C-alpha cells in the first residue's frame, strides 16, 4: 500500500479543525490519518468524553498529542493540549481551536482506500467504514 504525505505549517489565528478540513478537500483525500501536529493554541474548544459537554478555554496551550481518522465528509480528531502549568486537557477537536504562533501538520493519505462513516446502532454514533 502506498502512502502520500501532506505537510503544512499553519499560522497564528488559524482554526485548526477548519484548516485540516481544507487540507483534506484540497488534496482530495479519500482515506487519511492525522500523523502529527506540533504547535500551540491560543484557544481550545473540545468535546469531552461522553459527547455531552464541551470545554472552551483561552490561554497558552502546547499541543502534546493529536490523532485522527480523515474522510472527505468527516474528520474524527482527538487532541491533548497542556497549559502553562502542565495541566493537560483532551477531547474531540471541534471548530474554535485557534493556532497561537504555529502548528506543523502532517497528514498521511491512503489512495487505495476509501473511508466513510455510517451510523452504528450498537454505539449510537457514526463509525468508520473502510472500503
Secondary structure, 3 states (H helix, E strand, C coil): CCCEEEEEEEECCCEHHHHHHHHHHHCCCCCEEEEEEEEEEEEEEEECCCCCCEEEEEEEEEEEEEEEEECCCCEEEEEEEECCCCCEEEEEECCCCEEEEEEEEEEEECCCCCEEEEEECCCCEEEEEEC
